[in-house]
Structure formats: C-alpha cells, structure tokens
Amino acid sequence: MLDEGLKRGLVDPRLRFKRVQGHRDVWELSFDRDGRATLRYERLPGGELLIEWRRVGGHDIFAAP
C-alpha cells in the first residue's frame, strides 16, 4: 500500500503520512491508534523505490526519528 502510493504520489490518507518536523528527508506514518513509524525513501536509478525504515513503535519513537 505505501510502496504503490509513493510510486503514484498518492499515499492512502489513513496512514497520515507526513514529514517529521525539523528533518527534511524523514517521514512519519500512523498504522494504529498508537502505532507509528519513521522512514526515509528515495528513487533509485531505474525507478525502483528504496524505503529505509528507521523507527517503529509508539509515540516515543519521535525522541530520535
């Protein structure tokens, strides 16, 4: 779901995908009431999408995204 949304430029709004404040290339998403994840992504040569999952957990992950 995330991969396809990033490829099309339309991430499912239920994920609440947005940039982490103060971090230009780190993004966050919500996957449950207290489920959060931070990630970085980029397009590789040839169009393949690389997703680097940084933190997965609750709100406490934002101390060091």
PQR file of N, CA, C, O and H, with PARSE charges and radii, in Angstrom:
ATOM      1  N   MET A   1       0.826  -1.184   0.000 -0.4000 1.5000
ATOM      2  CA  MET A   1       0.000   0.000   0.000 -0.0000 2.0000
ATOM      3  C   MET A   1       0.876   1.257   0.000  0.5500 1.7000
ATOM      4  O   MET A   1       0.642   2.164  -0.798 -0.5500 1.4000
ATOM      5  N   LEU A   2       1.881   1.325   0.882 -0.4000 1.5000
ATOM      6  CA  LEU A   2       2.755   2.502   0.925 -0.0000 2.0000
ATOM      7  C   LEU A   2       3.589   2.601  -0.342  0.5500 1.7000
ATOM      8  O   LEU A   2       3.702   3.675  -0.932 -0.5500 1.4000
ATOM      9  H   LEU A   2       2.071   0.588   1.530  0.4000 1.0000
ATOM     10  N   ASP A   3       4.169   1.498  -0.756 -0.4000 1.5000
ATOM     11  CA  ASP A   3       5.011   1.484  -1.952 -0.0000 2.0000
ATOM     12  C   ASP A   3       4.241   1.984  -3.168  0.5500 1.7000
ATOM     13  O   ASP A   3       4.731   2.845  -3.899 -0.5500 1.4000
ATOM     14  H   ASP A   3       4.078   0.625  -0.276  0.4000 1.0000
ATOM     15  N   GLU A   4       3.059   1.459  -3.389 -0.4000 1.5000
ATOM     16  CA  GLU A   4       2.257   1.888  -4.537 -0.0000 2.0000
ATOM     17  C   GLU A   4       1.855   3.358  -4.416  0.5500 1.7000
ATOM     18  O   GLU A   4       1.859   4.084  -5.410 -0.5500 1.4000
ATOM     19  H   GLU A   4       2.662   0.760  -2.795  0.4000 1.0000
ATOM     20  N   GLY A   5       1.512   3.797  -3.213 -0.4000 1.5000
ATOM     21  CA  GLY A   5       1.147   5.198  -3.004 -0.0000 2.0000
ATOM     22  C   GLY A   5       2.297   6.143  -3.290  0.5500 1.7000
ATOM     23  O   GLY A   5       2.100   7.200  -3.891 -0.5500 1.4000
ATOM     24  H   GLY A   5       1.509   3.207  -2.406  0.4000 1.0000
ATOM     25  N   LEU A   6       3.514   5.769  -2.860 -0.4000 1.5000
ATOM     26  CA  LEU A   6       4.685   6.607  -3.126 -0.0000 2.0000
ATOM     27  C   LEU A   6       4.990   6.645  -4.617  0.5500 1.7000
ATOM     28  O   LEU A   6       5.353   7.696  -5.144 -0.5500 1.4000
ATOM     29  H   LEU A   6       3.675   4.911  -2.372  0.4000 1.0000
ATOM     30  N   LYS A   7       4.850   5.530  -5.294 -0.4000 1.5000
ATOM     31  CA  LYS A   7       5.100   5.497  -6.740 -0.0000 2.0000
ATOM     32  C   LYS A   7       4.152   6.423  -7.486  0.5500 1.7000
ATOM     33  O   LYS A   7       4.558   7.097  -8.432 -0.5500 1.4000
ATOM     34  H   LYS A   7       4.555   4.676  -4.866  0.4000 1.0000
ATOM     35  N   ARG A   8       2.897   6.459  -7.069 -0.4000 1.5000
ATOM     36  CA  ARG A   8       1.893   7.287  -7.741 -0.0000 2.0000
ATOM     37  C   ARG A   8       1.838   8.703  -7.187  0.5500 1.7000
ATOM     38  O   ARG A   8       1.233   9.585  -7.796 -0.5500 1.4000
ATOM     39  H   ARG A   8       2.568   5.911  -6.300  0.4000 1.0000
ATOM     40  N   GLY A   9       2.471   8.928  -6.025 -0.4000 1.5000
ATOM     41  CA  GLY A   9       2.398  10.236  -5.391 -0.0000 2.0000
ATOM     42  C   GLY A   9       1.118  10.435  -4.602  0.5500 1.7000
ATOM     43  O   GLY A   9       0.764  11.565  -4.268 -0.5500 1.4000
ATOM     44  H   GLY A   9       2.962   8.211  -5.530  0.4000 1.0000
ATOM     45  N   LEU A  10       0.420   9.346  -4.300 -0.4000 1.5000
ATOM     46  CA  LEU A  10      -0.833   9.409  -3.553 -0.0000 2.0000
ATOM     47  C   LEU A  10      -0.833   8.340  -2.466  0.5500 1.7000
ATOM     48  O   LEU A  10      -1.222   7.201  -2.724 -0.5500 1.4000
ATOM     49  H   LEU A  10       0.708   8.428  -4.571  0.4000 1.0000
ATOM     50  N   VAL A  11      -0.406   8.687  -1.267 -0.4000 1.5000
ATOM     51  CA  VAL A  11      -0.394   7.742  -0.151 -0.0000 2.0000
ATOM     52  C   VAL A  11      -1.777   7.746   0.495  0.5500 1.7000
ATOM     53  O   VAL A  11      -2.388   8.803   0.657 -0.5500 1.4000
ATOM     54  H   VAL A  11      -0.090   9.612  -1.058  0.4000 1.0000
ATOM     55  N   ASP A  12      -2.261   6.580   0.858 -0.4000 1.5000
ATOM     56  CA  ASP A  12      -3.574   6.438   1.495 -0.0000 2.0000
ATOM     57  C   ASP A  12      -3.666   7.379   2.696  0.5500 1.7000
ATOM     58  O   ASP A  12      -2.823   7.304   3.590 -0.5500 1.4000
ATOM     59  H   ASP A  12      -1.765   5.722   0.727  0.4000 1.0000
ATOM     60  N   PRO A  13      -4.665   8.263   2.743 -0.5600 1.5000
ATOM     61  CA  PRO A  13      -4.767   9.244   3.833  0.2800 2.0000
ATOM     62  C   PRO A  13      -4.917   8.608   5.213  0.5500 1.7000
ATOM     63  O   PRO A  13      -4.625   9.258   6.216 -0.5500 1.4000
ATOM     64  N   ARG A  14      -5.364   7.360   5.288 -0.4000 1.5000
ATOM     65  CA  ARG A  14      -5.490   6.692   6.592 -0.0000 2.0000
ATOM     66  C   ARG A  14      -4.135   6.485   7.258  0.5500 1.7000
ATOM     67  O   ARG A  14      -4.069   6.300   8.473 -0.5500 1.4000
ATOM     68  H   ARG A  14      -5.601   6.832   4.473  0.4000 1.0000
ATOM     69  N   LEU A  15      -3.051   6.514   6.479 -0.4000 1.5000
ATOM     70  CA  LEU A  15      -1.713   6.350   7.045 -0.0000 2.0000
ATOM     71  C   LEU A  15      -1.173   7.632   7.669  0.5500 1.7000
ATOM     72  O   LEU A  15      -0.177   7.592   8.392 -0.5500 1.4000
ATOM     73  H   LEU A  15      -3.104   6.664   5.492  0.4000 1.0000
ATOM     74  N   ARG A  16      -1.812   8.763   7.403 -0.4000 1.5000
ATOM     75  CA  ARG A  16      -1.369  10.068   7.917 -0.0000 2.0000
ATOM     76  C   ARG A  16       0.128  10.271   7.678  0.5500 1.7000
ATOM     77  O   ARG A  16       0.885  10.569   8.602 -0.5500 1.4000
ATOM     78  H   ARG A  16      -2.621   8.795   6.816  0.4000 1.0000
ATOM     79  N   PHE A  17       0.524  10.108   6.453 -0.4000 1.5000
ATOM     80  CA  PHE A  17       1.922  10.192   6.021 -0.0000 2.0000
ATOM     81  C   PHE A  17       2.330  11.651   5.918  0.5500 1.7000
ATOM     82  O   PHE A  17       1.704  12.420   5.189 -0.5500 1.4000
ATOM     83  H   PHE A  17      -0.091   9.866   5.703  0.4000 1.0000
ATOM     84  N   LYS A  18       3.381  12.044   6.646 -0.4000 1.5000
ATOM     85  CA  LYS A  18       3.835  13.439   6.599 -0.0000 2.0000
ATOM     86  C   LYS A  18       5.299  13.523   7.006  0.5500 1.7000
ATOM     87  O   LYS A  18       5.857  12.592   7.588 -0.5500 1.4000
ATOM     88  H   LYS A  18       3.890  11.419   7.239  0.4000 1.0000
ATOM     89  N   ARG A  19       5.905  14.657   6.686 -0.4000 1.5000
ATOM     90  CA  ARG A  19       7.311  14.902   7.016 -0.0000 2.0000
ATOM     91  C   ARG A  19       7.457  15.136   8.527  0.5500 1.7000
ATOM     92  O   ARG A  19       6.610  15.780   9.147 -0.5500 1.4000
ATOM     93  H   ARG A  19       5.452  15.412   6.213  0.4000 1.0000
ATOM     94  N   VAL A  20       8.543  14.602   9.112 -0.4000 1.5000
ATOM     95  CA  VAL A  20       8.837  14.831  10.530 -0.0000 2.0000
ATOM     96  C   VAL A  20       9.391  16.247  10.668  0.5500 1.7000
ATOM     97  O   VAL A  20      10.299  16.630   9.930 -0.5500 1.4000
ATOM     98  H   VAL A  20       9.230  14.079   8.609  0.4000 1.0000
ATOM     99  N   GLN A  21       8.858  17.017  11.595 -0.4000 1.5000
ATOM    100  CA  GLN A  21       9.309  18.397  11.792 -0.0000 2.0000
ATOM    101  C   GLN A  21      10.798  18.435  12.086  0.5500 1.7000
ATOM    102  O   GLN A  21      11.299  17.687  12.926 -0.5500 1.4000
ATOM    103  H   GLN A  21       8.120  16.706  12.194  0.4000 1.0000
ATOM    104  N   GLY A  22      11.496  19.314  11.384 -0.4000 1.5000
ATOM    105  CA  GLY A  22      12.920  19.506  11.605 -0.0000 2.0000
ATOM    106  C   GLY A  22      13.821  18.491  10.912  0.5500 1.7000
ATOM    107  O   GLY A  22      15.040  18.520  11.084 -0.5500 1.4000
ATOM    108  H   GLY A  22      11.088  19.921  10.701  0.4000 1.0000
ATOM    109  N   HIS A  23      13.226  17.596  10.130 -0.4000 1.5000
ATOM    110  CA  HIS A  23      14.003  16.573   9.413 -0.0000 2.0000
ATOM    111  C   HIS A  23      13.513  16.535   7.966  0.5500 1.7000
ATOM    112  O   HIS A  23      12.454  15.975   7.680 -0.5500 1.4000
ATOM    113  H   HIS A  23      12.237  17.573   9.991  0.4000 1.0000
ATOM    114  N   ARG A  24      14.271  17.121   7.073 -0.4000 1.5000
ATOM    115  CA  ARG A  24      13.836  17.292   5.690 -0.0000 2.0000
ATOM    116  C   ARG A  24      13.548  15.981   4.961  0.5500 1.7000
ATOM    117  O   ARG A  24      12.630  15.918   4.143 -0.5500 1.4000
ATOM    118  H   ARG A  24      15.131  17.575   7.305  0.4000 1.0000
ATOM    119  N   ASP A  25      14.322  14.937   5.250 -0.4000 1.5000
ATOM    120  CA  ASP A  25      14.156  13.701   4.482 -0.0000 2.0000
ATOM    121  C   ASP A  25      13.621  12.531   5.312  0.5500 1.7000
ATOM    122  O   ASP A  25      13.715  11.380   4.888 -0.5500 1.4000
ATOM    123  H   ASP A  25      15.068  14.988   5.915  0.4000 1.0000
ATOM    124  N   VAL A  26      13.056  12.820   6.501 -0.4000 1.5000
ATOM    125  CA  VAL A  26      12.468  11.767   7.335 -0.0000 2.0000
ATOM    126  C   VAL A  26      10.956  11.980   7.372  0.5500 1.7000
ATOM    127  O   VAL A  26      10.478  13.096   7.577 -0.5500 1.4000
ATOM    128  H   VAL A  26      12.980  13.756   6.846  0.4000 1.0000
ATOM    129  N   TRP A  27      10.222  10.903   7.172 -0.4000 1.5000
ATOM    130  CA  TRP A  27       8.761  10.935   7.113 -0.0000 2.0000
ATOM    131  C   TRP A  27       8.191  10.068   8.220  0.5500 1.7000
ATOM    132  O   TRP A  27       8.868   9.171   8.725 -0.5500 1.4000
ATOM    133  H   TRP A  27      10.611   9.997   7.005  0.4000 1.0000
ATOM    134  N   GLU A  28       6.953  10.331   8.597 -0.4000 1.5000
ATOM    135  CA  GLU A  28       6.280   9.515   9.598 -0.0000 2.0000
ATOM    136  C   GLU A  28       4.943   9.036   9.044  0.5500 1.7000
ATOM    137  O   GLU A  28       4.368   9.645   8.141 -0.5500 1.4000
ATOM    138  H   GLU A  28       6.404  11.059   8.187  0.4000 1.0000
ATOM    139  N   LEU A  29       4.467   7.938   9.603 -0.4000 1.5000
ATOM    140  CA  LEU A  29       3.131   7.468   9.284 -0.0000 2.0000
ATOM    141  C   LEU A  29       2.542   6.793  10.506  0.5500 1.7000
ATOM    142  O   LEU A  29       3.262   6.370  11.410 -0.5500 1.4000
ATOM    143  H   LEU A  29       4.934   7.443  10.336  0.4000 1.0000
ATOM    144  N   SER A  30       1.217   6.697  10.520 -0.4000 1.5000
ATOM    145  CA  SER A  30       0.488   6.051  11.607 -0.0000 2.0000
ATOM    146  C   SER A  30      -0.160   4.801  11.049  0.5500 1.7000
ATOM    147  O   SER A  30      -0.723   4.820   9.954 -0.5500 1.4000
ATOM    148  H   SER A  30       0.632   7.041   9.786  0.4000 1.0000
ATOM    149  N   PHE A  31      -0.080   3.706  11.805 -0.4000 1.5000
ATOM    150  CA  PHE A  31      -0.702   2.478  11.332 -0.0000 2.0000
ATOM    151  C   PHE A  31      -1.653   1.881  12.353  0.5500 1.7000
ATOM    152  O   PHE A  31      -2.237   0.825  12.108 -0.5500 1.4000
ATOM    153  H   PHE A  31       0.378   3.690  12.694  0.4000 1.0000
ATOM    154  N   ASP A  32      -1.818   2.534  13.490 -0.4000 1.5000
ATOM    155  CA  ASP A  32      -2.742   2.099  14.528 -0.0000 2.0000
ATOM    156  C   ASP A  32      -2.941   3.282  15.462  0.5500 1.7000
ATOM    157  O   ASP A  32      -2.347   4.340  15.259 -0.5500 1.4000
ATOM    158  H   ASP A  32      -1.344   3.391  13.689  0.4000 1.0000
ATOM    159  N   ARG A  33      -3.769   3.112  16.477 -0.4000 1.5000
ATOM    160  CA  ARG A  33      -4.013   4.228  17.394 -0.0000 2.0000
ATOM    161  C   ARG A  33      -2.718   4.762  17.993  0.5500 1.7000
ATOM    162  O   ARG A  33      -2.547   5.976  18.102 -0.5500 1.4000
ATOM    163  H   ARG A  33      -4.252   2.252  16.642  0.4000 1.0000
ATOM    164  N   ASP A  34      -1.804   3.878  18.383 -0.4000 1.5000
ATOM    165  CA  ASP A  34      -0.504   4.309  18.899 -0.0000 2.0000
ATOM    166  C   ASP A  34       0.635   3.695  18.086  0.5500 1.7000
ATOM    167  O   ASP A  34       1.762   3.621  18.575 -0.5500 1.4000
ATOM    168  H   ASP A  34      -1.943   2.892  18.295  0.4000 1.0000
ATOM    169  N   GLY A  35       0.371   3.261  16.882 -0.4000 1.5000
ATOM    170  CA  GLY A  35       1.414   2.694  16.028 -0.0000 2.0000
ATOM    171  C   GLY A  35       1.995   3.758  15.120  0.5500 1.7000
ATOM    172  O   GLY A  35       1.277   4.372  14.331 -0.5500 1.4000
ATOM    173  H   GLY A  35      -0.544   3.321  16.484  0.4000 1.0000
ATOM    174  N   ARG A  36       3.286   3.975  15.231 -0.4000 1.5000
ATOM    175  CA  ARG A  36       3.965   4.987  14.425 -0.0000 2.0000
ATOM    176  C   ARG A  36       5.214   4.387  13.811  0.5500 1.7000
ATOM    177  O   ARG A  36       5.789   3.436  14.340 -0.5500 1.4000
ATOM    178  H   ARG A  36       3.870   3.476  15.872  0.4000 1.0000
ATOM    179  N   ALA A  37       5.624   4.950  12.697 -0.4000 1.5000
ATOM    180  CA  ALA A  37       6.874   4.546  12.056 -0.0000 2.0000
ATOM    181  C   ALA A  37       7.491   5.772  11.413  0.5500 1.7000
ATOM    182  O   ALA A  37       6.781   6.653  10.927 -0.5500 1.4000
ATOM    183  H   ALA A  37       5.157   5.723  12.267  0.4000 1.0000
ATOM    184  N   THR A  38       8.819   5.826  11.412 -0.4000 1.5000
ATOM    185  CA  THR A  38       9.523   6.858  10.662 -0.0000 2.0000
ATOM    186  C   THR A  38      10.336   6.161   9.584  0.5500 1.7000
ATOM    187  O   THR A  38      10.796   5.032   9.758 -0.5500 1.4000
ATOM    188  H   THR A  38       9.395   5.110  11.807  0.4000 1.0000
ATOM    189  N   LEU A  39      10.502   6.855   8.475 -0.4000 1.5000
ATOM    190  CA  LEU A  39      11.190   6.259   7.339 -0.0000 2.0000
ATOM    191  C   LEU A  39      11.810   7.327   6.469  0.5500 1.7000
ATOM    192  O   LEU A  39      11.497   8.512   6.577 -0.5500 1.4000
ATOM    193  H   LEU A  39      10.129   7.772   8.334  0.4000 1.0000
ATOM    194  N   ARG A  40      12.686   6.879   5.613 -0.4000 1.5000
ATOM    195  CA  ARG A  40      13.288   7.713   4.571 -0.0000 2.0000
ATOM    196  C   ARG A  40      13.121   6.934   3.285  0.5500 1.7000
ATOM    197  O   ARG A  40      13.228   5.708   3.285 -0.5500 1.4000
ATOM    198  H   ARG A  40      12.940   5.916   5.525  0.4000 1.0000
ATOM    199  N   TYR A  41      12.860   7.626   2.189 -0.4000 1.5000
ATOM    200  CA  TYR A  41      12.737   6.912   0.918 -0.0000 2.0000
ATOM    201  C   TYR A  41      13.383   7.706  -0.202  0.5500 1.7000
ATOM    202  O   TYR A  41      13.533   8.925  -0.123 -0.5500 1.4000
ATOM    203  H   TYR A  41      12.773   8.622   2.189  0.4000 1.0000
ATOM    204  N   GLU A  42      13.760   6.988  -1.243 -0.4000 1.5000
ATOM    205  CA  GLU A  42      14.335   7.621  -2.431 -0.0000 2.0000
ATOM    206  C   GLU A  42      14.122   6.719  -3.635  0.5500 1.7000
ATOM    207  O   GLU A  42      13.928   5.511  -3.500 -0.5500 1.4000
ATOM    208  H   GLU A  42      13.639   5.997  -1.308  0.4000 1.0000
ATOM    209  N   ARG A  43      14.159   7.315  -4.792 -0.4000 1.5000
ATOM    210  CA  ARG A  43      14.081   6.569  -6.051 -0.0000 2.0000
ATOM    211  C   ARG A  43      15.494   6.238  -6.497  0.5500 1.7000
ATOM    212  O   ARG A  43      16.364   7.107  -6.550 -0.5500 1.4000
ATOM    213  H   ARG A  43      14.316   8.296  -4.902  0.4000 1.0000
ATOM    214  N   LEU A  44      15.705   4.993  -6.809 -0.4000 1.5000
ATOM    215  CA  LEU A  44      16.999   4.550  -7.318 -0.0000 2.0000
ATOM    216  C   LEU A  44      17.028   4.711  -8.830  0.5500 1.7000
ATOM    217  O   LEU A  44      15.972   4.822  -9.454 -0.5500 1.4000
ATOM    218  H   LEU A  44      14.999   4.287  -6.765  0.4000 1.0000
ATOM    219  N   PRO A  45      18.211   4.725  -9.434 -0.5600 1.5000
ATOM    220  CA  PRO A  45      18.275   4.749 -10.896  0.2800 2.0000
ATOM    221  C   PRO A  45      17.465   3.570 -11.444  0.5500 1.7000
ATOM    222  O   PRO A  45      17.583   2.445 -10.958 -0.5500 1.4000
ATOM    223  N   GLY A  46      16.668   3.832 -12.431 -0.4000 1.5000
ATOM    224  CA  GLY A  46      15.803   2.798 -12.976 -0.0000 2.0000
ATOM    225  C   GLY A  46      14.399   2.846 -12.398  0.5500 1.7000
ATOM    226  O   GLY A  46      13.527   2.087 -12.820 -0.5500 1.4000
ATOM    227  H   GLY A  46      16.572   4.745 -12.826  0.4000 1.0000
ATOM    228  N   GLY A  47      14.169   3.745 -11.421 -0.4000 1.5000
ATOM    229  CA  GLY A  47      12.830   3.942 -10.888 -0.0000 2.0000
ATOM    230  C   GLY A  47      12.452   3.110  -9.680  0.5500 1.7000
ATOM    231  O   GLY A  47      11.369   3.300  -9.127 -0.5500 1.4000
ATOM    232  H   GLY A  47      14.878   4.362 -11.078  0.4000 1.0000
ATOM    233  N   GLU A  48      13.317   2.184  -9.247 -0.4000 1.5000
ATOM    234  CA  GLU A  48      12.985   1.363  -8.085 -0.0000 2.0000
ATOM    235  C   GLU A  48      12.931   2.236  -6.832  0.5500 1.7000
ATOM    236  O   GLU A  48      13.716   3.172  -6.682 -0.5500 1.4000
ATOM    237  H   GLU A  48      14.197   2.029  -9.697  0.4000 1.0000
ATOM    238  N   LEU A  49      12.005   1.922  -5.944 -0.4000 1.5000
ATOM    239  CA  LEU A  49      11.826   2.684  -4.720 -0.0000 2.0000
ATOM    240  C   LEU A  49      12.553   1.996  -3.575  0.5500 1.7000
ATOM    241  O   LEU A  49      12.349   0.808  -3.326 -0.5500 1.4000
ATOM    242  H   LEU A  49      11.367   1.161  -6.066  0.4000 1.0000
ATOM    243  N   LEU A  50      13.410   2.751  -2.873 -0.4000 1.5000
ATOM    244  CA  LEU A  50      14.119   2.248  -1.698 -0.0000 2.0000
ATOM    245  C   LEU A  50      13.497   2.900  -0.470  0.5500 1.7000
ATOM    246  O   LEU A  50      13.456   4.126  -0.366 -0.5500 1.4000
ATOM    247  H   LEU A  50      13.576   3.717  -3.076  0.4000 1.0000
ATOM    248  N   ILE A  51      13.009   2.071   0.470 -0.4000 1.5000
ATOM    249  CA  ILE A  51      12.438   2.573   1.717 -0.0000 2.0000
ATOM    250  C   ILE A  51      13.332   2.127   2.861  0.5500 1.7000
ATOM    251  O   ILE A  51      13.579   0.933   3.031 -0.5500 1.4000
ATOM    252  H   ILE A  51      13.043   1.075   0.386  0.4000 1.0000
ATOM    253  N   GLU A  52      13.820   3.085   3.648 -0.4000 1.5000
ATOM    254  CA  GLU A  52      14.628   2.793   4.833 -0.0000 2.0000
ATOM    255  C   GLU A  52      13.744   3.019   6.062  0.5500 1.7000
ATOM    256  O   GLU A  52      13.448   4.160   6.419 -0.5500 1.4000
ATOM    257  H   GLU A  52      13.619   4.054   3.510  0.4000 1.0000
ATOM    258  N   TRP A  53      13.328   1.930   6.703 -0.4000 1.5000
ATOM    259  CA  TRP A  53      12.530   2.032   7.922 -0.0000 2.0000
ATOM    260  C   TRP A  53      13.471   2.399   9.060  0.5500 1.7000
ATOM    261  O   TRP A  53      14.457   1.702   9.297 -0.5500 1.4000
ATOM    262  H   TRP A  53      13.569   1.004   6.413  0.4000 1.0000
ATOM    263  N   ARG A  54      13.174   3.489   9.767 -0.4000 1.5000
ATOM    264  CA  ARG A  54      14.075   3.996  10.798 -0.0000 2.0000
ATOM    265  C   ARG A  54      13.619   3.577  12.199  0.5500 1.7000
ATOM    266  O   ARG A  54      14.392   2.975  12.945 -0.5500 1.4000
ATOM    267  H   ARG A  54      12.373   4.055   9.575  0.4000 1.0000
ATOM    268  N   ARG A  55      12.403   3.881  12.550 -0.4000 1.5000
ATOM    269  CA  ARG A  55      11.869   3.536  13.870 -0.0000 2.0000
ATOM    270  C   ARG A  55      10.440   3.035  13.684  0.5500 1.7000
ATOM    271  O   ARG A  55       9.704   3.531  12.831 -0.5500 1.4000
ATOM    272  H   ARG A  55      11.776   4.369  11.943  0.4000 1.0000
ATOM    273  N   VAL A  56      10.055   2.043  14.495 -0.4000 1.5000
ATOM    274  CA  VAL A  56       8.684   1.536  14.504 -0.0000 2.0000
ATOM    275  C   VAL A  56       8.298   1.333  15.962  0.5500 1.7000
ATOM    276  O   VAL A  56       9.041   0.706  16.717 -0.5500 1.4000
ATOM    277  H   VAL A  56      10.653   1.640  15.188  0.4000 1.0000
ATOM    278  N   GLY A  57       7.146   1.855  16.364 -0.4000 1.5000
ATOM    279  CA  GLY A  57       6.704   1.711  17.750 -0.0000 2.0000
ATOM    280  C   GLY A  57       5.570   2.670  18.054  0.5500 1.7000
ATOM    281  O   GLY A  57       4.699   2.902  17.215 -0.5500 1.4000
ATOM    282  H   GLY A  57       6.543   2.364  15.750  0.4000 1.0000
ATOM    283  N   GLY A  58       5.583   3.231  19.268 -0.4000 1.5000
ATOM    284  CA  GLY A  58       4.579   4.197  19.686 -0.0000 2.0000
ATOM    285  C   GLY A  58       5.103   5.614  19.533  0.5500 1.7000
ATOM    286  O   GLY A  58       6.083   5.852  18.826 -0.5500 1.4000
ATOM    287  H   GLY A  58       6.290   3.043  19.950  0.4000 1.0000
ATOM    288  N   HIS A  59       4.439   6.559  20.205 -0.4000 1.5000
ATOM    289  CA  HIS A  59       4.847   7.961  20.103 -0.0000 2.0000
ATOM    290  C   HIS A  59       6.280   8.205  20.569  0.5500 1.7000
ATOM    291  O   HIS A  59       6.900   9.189  20.165 -0.5500 1.4000
ATOM    292  H   HIS A  59       3.643   6.365  20.779  0.4000 1.0000
ATOM    293  N   ASP A  60       6.812   7.325  21.409 -0.4000 1.5000
ATOM    294  CA  ASP A  60       8.165   7.514  21.938 -0.0000 2.0000
ATOM    295  C   ASP A  60       9.247   7.470  20.866  0.5500 1.7000
ATOM    296  O   ASP A  60      10.375   7.889  21.126 -0.5500 1.4000
ATOM    297  H   ASP A  60       6.308   6.526  21.737  0.4000 1.0000
ATOM    298  N   ILE A  61       8.942   6.982  19.680 -0.4000 1.5000
ATOM    299  CA  ILE A  61       9.958   6.924  18.620 -0.0000 2.0000
ATOM    300  C   ILE A  61      10.370   8.308  18.143  0.5500 1.7000
ATOM    301  O   ILE A  61      11.417   8.452  17.513 -0.5500 1.4000
ATOM    302  H   ILE A  61       8.026   6.641  19.468  0.4000 1.0000
ATOM    303  N   PHE A  62       9.571   9.323  18.428 -0.4000 1.5000
ATOM    304  CA  PHE A  62       9.873  10.661  17.926 -0.0000 2.0000
ATOM    305  C   PHE A  62      10.987  11.349  18.701  0.5500 1.7000
ATOM    306  O   PHE A  62      11.430  12.426  18.303 -0.5500 1.4000
ATOM    307  H   PHE A  62       8.720   9.206  18.940  0.4000 1.0000
ATOM    308  N   ALA A  63      11.449  10.760  19.793 -0.4000 1.5000
ATOM    309  CA  ALA A  63      12.580  11.336  20.526 -0.0000 2.0000
ATOM    310  C   ALA A  63      13.835  11.338  19.654  0.5500 1.7000
ATOM    311  O   ALA A  63      14.677  12.227  19.784 -0.5500 1.4000
ATOM    312  H   ALA A  63      11.089   9.885  20.116  0.4000 1.0000
ATOM    313  N   ALA A  64      13.965  10.348  18.767 -0.4000 1.5000
ATOM    314  CA  ALA A  64      15.093  10.254  17.826 -0.0000 2.0000
ATOM    315  C   ALA A  64      14.578   9.629  16.540  0.5500 1.7000
ATOM    316  O   ALA A  64      14.770   8.434  16.313 -0.5500 1.4000
ATOM    317  H   ALA A  64      13.281   9.626  18.662  0.4000 1.0000
ATOM    318  N   PRO A  65      13.918  10.430  15.687 -0.5600 1.5000
ATOM    319  CA  PRO A  65      13.286   9.868  14.495  0.2800 2.0000
ATOM    320  C   PRO A  65      14.286   9.297  13.514  0.5500 1.7000
ATOM    321  O   PRO A  65      13.899   8.788  12.462 -0.5500 1.4000
TER
END
